[in-house]
């Protein structure tokens, strides 16, 4: 698998990683044995970057990842903090950071976390000198090796990228979310900030496996968060109306290269965007993990295909999402 660099971290990772939200909660049930098998399949396929968060299953995802990565120093594990309390600026304090950090270090079984990301905090947090000072202090204390941010909005990404010690920005980027291509990726590339592309398959819509009759479990966010009832609606189907997304997928399918799946095509599209460091599709079983990793082996998509993706976006998706995030 191709490797790319987090320049400010001094680490390289496989361009396809693994998002571990599915292994914690909100995507239906995944047993611990299945979670470990999924992680192993990803690593066997060349994955070296795993992304989790303290809030996924209230720590379950971190614990599963921690038990798996023990004695695997070649893997980089990123986690997130900040969603276990009310989303108020005052809660983003050094004392709370240390408490959240202690819990994640215990869950993951390490003294120093590879990468800790603020987990989509309120917008004013991204402009707070005190927040970055606290994070810098935690690096000096060797609690964390590096820090980054996970964002909802382009403006938040740009504010974080301008900070000298931010190592990474995690942002929704897929064929249904093109806005980051305009400013965020060029700014990150220039500054040496890594880009972690999340929700790469638009919560599965871009896998091409769904239709109007698809049903999701009661404990699956694709059922209970379609209108933002639990968290930002942009995290579910990238904020795109389900039926509109299905129509967009129907128009994109003829662009898929021979021998590739729709999901692999969607992942390859992200890999081809200048500035992307790693894309983090989730997986609930070993087959999905291996298939996702195989997207790195596809040939780069031709310019005509990239143009066609943009046309579908402009005609169907742009009116719903472009001005929101």
PAKE-928329 format. One record per atom (N, C-alpha, C): x, y, z. Coordinates in steps of 0.2 Angstrom, whole numbers, padded with zeros to 4 digits, always signed. Layout:
REM residues N
XYZ...
***
This chain:
REM residues 325
+0004-0006+0000+0000+0000+0000+0004+0006+0000+0002+0011-0004+0006+0018-0004+0006+0021+0003+0011+0024+0005+0012+0027+0012+0012+0034+0011+0009+0038+0015+0009+0046+0015+0011+0048+0022+0014+0054+0022+0017+0057+0028+0012+0062+0032+0012+0061+0038+0010+0067+0043+0016+0071+0044+0017+0076+0040+0024+0079+0041+0025+0082+0048+0020+0085+0051+0021+0088+0058+0022+0083+0063+0020+0077+0062+0020+0071+0067+0027+0067+0065+0030+0068+0059+0035+0064+0058+0034+0056+0057+0027+0055+0055+0025+0048+0054+0022+0047+0047+0023+0041+0044+0020+0039+0038+0015+0033+0039+0010+0033+0036+0004+0028+0036+0002+0026+0030-0001+0020+0029-0004+0018+0023-0010+0023+0022-0011+0024+0015-0016+0029+0013-0023+0027+0014-0024+0021+0015-0031+0018+0018-0030+0016+0025-0034+0019+0029-0034+0017+0036-0040+0014+0038-0042+0013+0045-0048+0010+0047-0051+0015+0052-0057+0017+0051-0061+0020+0056-0065+0015+0061-0064+0016+0067-0066+0011+0072-0073+0013+0075-0077+0017+0073-0083+0019+0076-0088+0013+0076-0088+0009+0070-0092+0003+0070-0090-0002+0075-0084-0002+0077-0082-0007+0082-0084-0005+0089-0087+0001+0090-0089+0003+0097-0097+0003+0097-0100+0007+0093-0108+0007+0094-0110+0011+0088-0117+0012+0087-0121+0016+0083-0121+0013+0076-0119+0007+0074-0119+0004+0068-0122-0003+0068-0126-0005+0073-0128-0011+0075-0123-0015+0079-0124-0021+0081-0120-0025+0085-0114-0028+0081-0108-0027+0084-0102-0030+0082-0099-0033+0088-0098-0040+0088-0095-0043+0094-0087-0042+0094-0084-0043+0100-0077-0041+0101-0073-0046+0096-0075-0052+0096-0071-0057+0091-0072-0054+0084-0077-0052+0082-0078-0050+0075-0074-0043+0074-0074-0039+0079-0070-0033+0079-0062-0034+0078-0060-0039+0082-0053-0041+0082-0051-0044+0075-0056-0048+0072-0055-0051+0066-0055-0045+0060-0059-0040+0061-0059-0035+0056-0053-0031+0057-0050-0029+0063-0044-0026+0063-0038-0030+0060-0038-0036+0061-0033-0041+0059-0033-0041+0051-0039-0041+0048-0039-0041+0041-0037-0035+0038-0038-0029+0041-0036-0022+0039-0028-0022+0039-0025-0024+0045-0018-0024+0045-0015-0029+0040-0018-0035+0039-0015-0039+0034-0015-0036+0027-0020-0032+0026-0020-0029+0019-0016-0022+0019-0012-0021+0024-0008-0015+0023-0010-0009+0027-0015-0009+0031-0018-0003+0035-0013-0002+0041-0011+0004+0042-0007+0005+0048-0009+0011+0052-0015+0014+0050-0018+0019+0054-0025+0017+0056-0027+0018+0063-0033+0016+0065-0036+0022+0069-0042+0024+0068-0045+0030+0071-0051+0028+0075-0051+0030+0082-0056+0029+0086-0058+0035+0090-0062+0035+0095-0063+0040+0100-0066+0038+0106-0065+0042+0111-0067+0040+0118-0075+0039+0119-0078+0042+0114-0086+0042+0115-0089+0036+0111-0085+0032+0107-0088+0027+0103-0089+0021+0107-0095+0020+0109-0097+0014+0113-0095+0016+0120-0094+0023+0122-0092+0025+0129-0085+0022+0131-0081+0021+0126-0074+0018+0127-0073+0011+0125-0079+0008+0122-0078+0001+0120-0073+0001+0114-0074+0005+0109-0070+0005+0103-0062+0006+0105-0061+0011+0110-0054+0011+0112-0051+0005+0115-0055+0002+0119-0053-0004+0123-0052-0010+0118-0056-0011+0113-0055-0016+0108-0049-0014+0104-0048-0008+0102-0042-0006+0098-0036-0007+0102-0036-0005+0108-0030-0005+0113-0028-0013+0114-0033-0017+0115-0031-0024+0116-0028-0027+0109-0030-0025+0104-0027-0027+0097-0020-0025+0096-0019-0018+0097-0013-0015+0095-0007-0016+0100-0008-0019+0105-0003-0021+0110+0003-0025+0106+0009-0022+0107+0015-0025+0104+0014-0025+0096+0011-0020+0094+0011-0018+0087+0013-0011+0086+0020-0010+0087+0022-0003+0087+0022+0000+0080+0021-0004+0074+0020-0001+0068+0014+0003+0066+0009+0002+0071+0002+0005+0070+0002+0012+0073-0001+0016+0070-0003+0023+0073-0010+0023+0074-0012+0025+0081-0018+0025+0083-0020+0032+0085-0025+0035+0082-0028+0041+0083-0034+0040+0087-0035+0045+0092-0042+0045+0096-0044+0052+0096-0050+0053+0099-0053+0060+0100-0056+0061+0107-0056+0067+0109-0059+0069+0115-0063+0075+0115-0068+0075+0119-0072+0081+0120-0080+0081+0119-0082+0074+0118-0089+0073+0116-0093+0070+0122-0089+0069+0128-0092+0066+0134-0095+0071+0139-0095+0077+0137-0098+0082+0141-0102+0087+0137-0106+0091+0140-0109+0096+0136-0105+0100+0131-0107+0102+0125-0103+0105+0120-0103+0113+0122-0099+0114+0127-0099+0121+0129-0091+0123+0129-0090+0129+0127-0083+0131+0127-0079+0130+0133-0082+0132+0139-0079+0132+0145-0077+0125+0147-0080+0120+0144-0078+0113+0146-0071+0111+0143-0069+0115+0138-0062+0113+0134-0056+0116+0138-0055+0113+0144-0050+0116+0149-0045+0111+0150-0039+0113+0152-0033+0108+0154-0035+0103+0159-0039+0104+0164-0041+0099+0169-0045+0094+0165-0050+0096+0161-0054+0091+0158-0050+0087+0152-0046+0091+0149-0041+0087+0144-0037+0082+0147-0035+0083+0153-0031+0078+0157-0035+0072+0159-0041+0074+0161-0046+0068+0164-0048+0064+0158-0049+0067+0152-0051+0063+0146-0045+0059+0144-0039+0062+0144-0033+0059+0141-0032+0053+0146-0032+0054+0152-0031+0048+0157-0035+0042+0155-0042+0043+0154-0046+0038+0152-0045+0035+0146-0043+0039+0140-0041+0036+0134-0034+0032+0135-0030+0034+0138-0023+0031+0139-0025+0024+0143-0029+0024+0147-0031+0018+0151-0034+0013+0146-0039+0016+0142-0043+0011+0137-0038+0008+0132-0034+0012+0130-0029+0010+0124-0023+0007+0127-0022+0007+0134-0016+0003+0137-0009+0006+0135-0009+0013+0134-0002+0016+0133-0001+0022+0137+0005+0024+0138+0007+0030+0142+0006+0036+0138+0008+0036+0131+0008+0041+0127+0003+0040+0121-0002+0044+0120-0006+0043+0114-0003+0045+0108-0003+0042+0102+0000+0044+0096-0003+0051+0093-0009+0051+0093-0013+0057+0091-0019+0058+0094-0021+0064+0097-0027+0065+0100-0030+0071+0096-0037+0070+0095-0040+0075+0091-0046+0078+0095-0047+0085+0095-0053+0088+0098-0058+0085+0093-0064+0083+0096-0069+0079+0093-0075+0084+0091-0074+0088+0085-0079+0092+0083-0082+0097+0088-0078+0101+0092-0080+0105+0097-0084+0111+0094-0087+0115+0099-0090+0121+0096-0085+0126+0092-0087+0129+0088-0083+0133+0083-0078+0138+0087-0080+0142+0092-0075+0146+0096-0069+0143+0098-0070+0136+0100-0064+0132+0102-0058+0133+0098-0059+0133+0091-0054+0133+0086-0050+0139+0086-0052+0145+0090-0049+0151+0090-0046+0153+0097-0047+0148+0101-0045+0149+0108-0037+0147+0109-0033+0153+0111-0026+0152+0113-0025+0147+0118-0030+0147+0123-0029+0143+0129-0030+0136+0128-0034+0134+0123-0035+0127+0121-0028+0124+0118-0025+0128+0113-0019+0126+0110-0013+0126+0115-0013+0131+0120-0008+0130+0125-0009+0124+0129-0015+0122+0131-0016+0116+0135-0014+0110+0131-0015+0110+0125-0013+0104+0121-0005+0104+0120-0002+0110+0119+0005+0110+0119+0008+0107+0125+0005+0109+0131+0008+0107+0138+0007+0099+0138+0002+0096+0136+0001+0089+0136+0006+0085+0132+0008+0089+0126+0013+0086+0122+0020+0086+0126+0021+0091+0130+0027+0092+0133+0027+0087+0139+0021+0085+0142+0021+0081+0147+0021+0073+0145+0022+0073+0138+0022+0066+0135+0016+0062+0136+0010+0065+0137+0004+0062+0137+0001+0060+0130+0003+0065+0126+0001+0064+0119+0007+0065+0115+0008+0062+0109+0014+0063+0105+0012+0069+0100+0006+0070+0098+0004+0075+0094-0004+0076+0094-0006+0082+0092-0013+0083+0092-0016+0086+0086-0022+0085+0085-0026+0088+0079-0033+0089+0080-0037+0090+0075-0044+0092+0076-0048+0088+0071-0054+0087+0074-0059+0084+0069-0065+0090+0069-0067+0091+0063-0071+0097+0061-0077+0095+0058-0082+0100+0058-0088+0099+0054-0088+0104+0048-0085+0110+0049-0085+0115+0045-0078+0117+0042-0078+0119+0035-0072+0122+0032-0069+0127+0036-0073+0132+0038-0070+0137+0042-0066+0135+0048-0068+0130+0052-0065+0127+0057-0058+0124+0055-0058+0120+0050-0052+0117+0047-0047+0122+0046-0049+0128+0043-0044+0133+0041-0041+0136+0047-0045+0138+0052-0043+0141+0058-0038+0136+0062-0039+0130+0062-0034+0125+0065-0028+0124+0061-0029+0124+0054-0023+0123+0050-0018+0129+0051-0020+0135+0053-0016+0141+0054-0012+0140+0060-0014+0136+0065-0010+0135+0071-0004+0131+0070+0002+0133+0073+0008+0130+0071+0009+0123+0073+0006+0120+0078+0007+0114+0081+0002+0109+0080-0003+0111+0076-0009+0106+0074-0006+0101+0069-0006+0095+0070-0003+0090+0066-0008+0087+0060-0015+0088+0062-0019+0085+0057-0026+0088+0058-0030+0087+0052-0037+0090+0052-0041+0084+0049-0046+0082+0053-0050+0076+0051-0057+0080+0048-0059+0078+0042-0064+0082+0039-0068+0077+0035-0075+0078+0034-0079+0074+0030-0077+0076+0022-0075+0071+0019-0073+0072+0012-0075+0065+0008-0079+0066+0003-0081+0061-0001-0084+0064-0008-0087+0060-0012-0090+0062-0018-0096+0066-0017-0099+0066-0011-0104+0070-0009-0102+0076-0005-0096+0077-0004-0093+0083+0000-0087+0086-0003-0088+0090-0008-0082+0093-0012-0080+0099-0009-0083+0103-0005-0081+0109-0003-0074+0109+0000-0071+0104+0004-0065+0105+0007-0059+0105+0001-0061+0103-0005-0056+0104-0010-0054+0111-0012-0058+0115-0011-0057+0122-0013-0052+0126-0009-0052+0125-0002-0047+0129+0002-0044+0125+0007-0047+0120+0010-0044+0116+0015-0038+0112+0013-0039+0108+0008-0034+0103+0006-0028+0107+0004-0028+0113+0000-0023+0117-0002-0019+0120+0004-0023+0122+0009-0020+0125+0014-0016+0120+0019-0019+0114+0019-0016+0109+0023-0009+0107+0020-0010+0106+0013-0004+0104+0010+0002+0109+0010+0000+0115+0010+0005+0120+0010+0008+0121+0017+0004+0119+0023+0006+0120+0030+0010+0114+0032+0009+0108+0029+0011+0102+0031+0007+0098+0036+0000+0100+0036-0005+0097+0041-0008+0091+0037-0008+0086+0041-0011+0080+0038-0019+0080+0037-0021+0078+0032-0029+0077+0031-0031+0070+0032-0036+0069+0037-0039+0063+0038-0046+0063+0035-0047+0060+0030-0054+0060+0027-0059+0055+0030-0064+0058+0033-0069+0053+0036-0075+0053+0033-0080+0048+0035-0086+0047+0031-0085+0047+0024-0080+0043+0022-0078+0043+0015-0083+0039+0010-0088+0035+0013-0093+0032+0009-0100+0034+0011-0100+0040+0014-0106+0044+0015-0111+0039+0019-0108+0036+0025-0112+0031+0029-0114+0025+0025-0111+0023+0020-0112+0017+0016-0116+0019+0010-0119+0025+0009-0122+0027+0003-0118+0025-0003-0112+0027-0003-0107+0027-0009-0104+0020-0009-0107+0015-0005-0105+0008-0007-0109+0005-0012-0115+0008-0014-0119+0006-0019-0123+0000-0017-0124-0002-0011-0127-0008-0008-0134-0006-0006-0136+0000-0006-0143+0002-0003-0148+0004-0008-0154+0003-0007-0160+0005-0011-0165+0008-0007-0171+0010-0010-0176+0013-0006-0179+0009-0001-0178+0002-0001-0181-0003+0003-0176-0004+0009-0170-0002+0009-0165-0003+0014-0168-0001+0021-0167-0006+0026-0169-0004+0033-0163-0004+0037-0162+0000+0042-0157+0000+0047-0159-0001+0054-0155-0004+0058-0157-0006+0065-0159+0000+0069-0163-0001+0074-0165+0004+0078-0159+0008+0082-0153+0004+0083-0147+0007+0086-0142+0009+0081-0144+0010+0075-0140+0012+0069-0141+0020+0068-0136+0024+0068-0137+0031+0067-0140+0033+0060-0139+0028+0056-0143+0029+0049-0150+0029+0049-0153+0026+0055-0160+0026+0057-0162+0032+0061-0158+0033+0067-0160+0038+0072-0157+0045+0071-0153+0046+0066-0150+0053+0066-0151+0056+0059-0156+0054+0055-0156+0056+0048-0158+0064+0048-0160+0066+0053-0162+0074+0054-0158+0077+0059-0153+0074+0061-0148+0077+0066-0151+0077+0073-0155+0071+0075-0158+0071+0082-0153+0070+0087-0147+0066+0085-0142+0064+0091-0136+0068+0090-0134+0070+0084-0128+0074+0083-0128+0077+0076-0123+0080+0074-0123+0084+0068-0126+0080+0062-0131+0082+0058-0134+0078+0053-0129+0076+0047-0123+0080+0047-0118+0079+0042-0115+0073+0043-0115+0070+0049-0111+0064+0050-0115+0058+0047-0121+0059+0046-0126+0053+0043-0127+0055+0036-0125+0050+0031-0126+0051+0024-0123+0058+0022-0118+0060+0025-0115+0067+0024-0120+0072+0023-0125+0072+0026-0130+0077+0026-0135+0077+0020-0134+0072+0016-0138+0071+0010-0144+0067+0011-0150+0070+0008-0156+0066+0008-0155+0059+0005-0158+0054+0009-0156+0047+0007-0158+0046-0001-0164+0048-0003-0166+0046-0010-0162+0050-0015-0160+0056-0013-0155+0060-0018-0149+0056-0018-0146+0054-0013-0140+0050-0013-0140+0044-0017-0146+0040-0017-0147+0035-0021-0147+0036-0028-0150+0042-0030-0150+0044-0037-0143+0046-0039-0139+0049-0035-0132+0051-0037-0128+0045-0038-0129+0040-0033-0125+0034-0034-0127+0030-0041-0133+0030-0043-0135+0027-0049-0131+0031-0055-0130+0037-0054-0127+0041-0060-0119+0040-0059-0117+0038-0053-0109+0037-0053-0107+0030-0055-0112+0025-0054-0110+0018-0055-0106+0017-0062-0109+0020-0067-0105+0019-0074-0098+0021-0074-0096+0025-0069-0089+0027-0069-0084+0023-0066-0087+0017-0062-0083+0013-0058-0079+0009-0063-0072+0008-0062-0068+0004-0066-0069-0003-0066-0068-0006-0072-0069-0014-0072-0065-0017-0067-0069-0022-0063-0066-0026-0058-0066-0022-0051-0068-0016-0051-0068-0013-0044-0075-0012-0042-0076-0011-0035-0083-0010-0033-0084-0003-0032-0091-0001-0031-0093+0006-0030-0089+0009-0024-0088+0005-0019-0085+0008-0013-0078+0009-0014-0074+0005-0018-0067+0005-0020-0066+0012-0024-0071+0012-0029-0071+0018-0033-0071+0025-0029-0076+0025-0024-0077+0031-0020-0071+0032-0016-0068+0027-0013-0061+0028-0009-0056+0030-0014-0055+0027-0020-0050+0029-0024-0051+0037-0026-0057+0039-0027-0058+0046-0028-0055+0051-0023-0056+0049-0017-0053+0052-0011-0045+0052-0011-0042+0046-0012-0035+0045-0012-0032+0050-0018-0036+0051-0023-0033+0055-0029-0033+0062-0027-0036+0065-0022-0036+0072-0021-0030+0074-0017-0026+0079-0020-0020+0082-0018-0021+0084-0011-0017+0082-0006-0017+0084+0001-0020+0079+0006-0023+0074+0003-0026+0069+0008-0020+0064+0010-0020+0063+0017-0015+0059+0020-0017+0052+0020-0023+0051+0023-0026+0045+0024-0034+0045+0024-0037+0040+0022-0044+0040+0022-0046+0034+0026-0052+0035+0030-0053+0030+0036-0060+0027+0035-0061+0023+0030-0068+0020+0030-0068+0015+0036-0074+0014+0038-0076+0009+0043-0077+0003+0040-0077-0002+0045-0079-0009+0042-0081-0013+0048-0086-0017+0047-0089-0021+0052-0087-0029+0052-0083-0031+0047-0081-0037+0046-0075-0038+0042-0071-0043+0042-0065-0044+0039-0065-0042+0031-0071-0045+0028-0071-0044+0021-0072-0037+0019-0076-0033+0023-0076-0026+0021-0069-0022+0022-0066-0024+0027-0059-0021+0029-0054-0022+0023-0054-0028+0021-0049-0030+0015-0051-0027+0009-0058-0027+0007-0060-0024+0001-0058-0016+0001-0059-0013+0007-0058-0006+0007-0051-0004+0006-0046-0008+0009-0039-0007+0008-0037-0008+0001-0040-0013-0002-0039-0014-0009-0040-0008-0014-0043-0003-0012-0044+0003-0016-0038+0006-0017-0033+0006-0013-0026+0009-0013-0023+0006-0019-0025+0000-0022-0021-0003-0027-0024-0001-0034-0030+0002-0034-0033+0004-0040-0029+0010-0044-0029+0010-0050-0025+0015-0054-0029+0022-0052-0025+0027-0052-0028+0034-0051-0033+0035-0057-0039+0038-0055-0044+0039-0059-0043+0045-0064-0045+0044-0071-0043+0049-0076-0047+0055-0075-0044+0061-0077-0047+0067-0077-0055+0068-0079-0056+0064-0084-0063+0064-0086-0068+0061-0081-0066+0056-0077-0070+0053-0072-0070+0058-0066-0065+0062-0064-0065+0067-0059-0070+0072-0061-0070+0074-0067-0075+0079-0070-0082+0077-0069-0083+0071-0071-0090+0068-0071-0093+0067-0064-0088+0066-0059-0090+0066-0052-0093+0073-0050-0089+0078-0052-0091+0085-0050-0097+0087-0053-0098+0084-0059-0105+0086-0062-0111+0083-0058-0110+0077-0056-0116+0074-0052-0116+0078-0046-0111+0080-0043-0111+0084-0036-0115+0090-0038-0112+0094-0043-0115+0100-0044-0123+0100-0045-0125+0095-0049-0132+0095-0051-0137+0092-0046-0134+0087-0041-0138+0084-0036-0137+0086-0029-0131+0086-0027-0129+0086-0020-0127+0094-0018-0124+0098-0022-0122+0104-0020-0127+0108-0017-0134+0108-0019-0139+0112-0016-0140+0110-0009-0139+0104-0007-0141+0102-0001-0135+0103+0004-0129+0103+0002-0124+0103+0007-0118+0108+0007-0117+0111+0001-0111+0115+0000-0111+0121+0005-0116+0124+0006-0116+0130+0010-0117+0129+0017-0118+0123+0019-0120+0121+0026-0113+0120+0030-0109+0117+0027-0103+0115+0031-0096+0118+0028
***
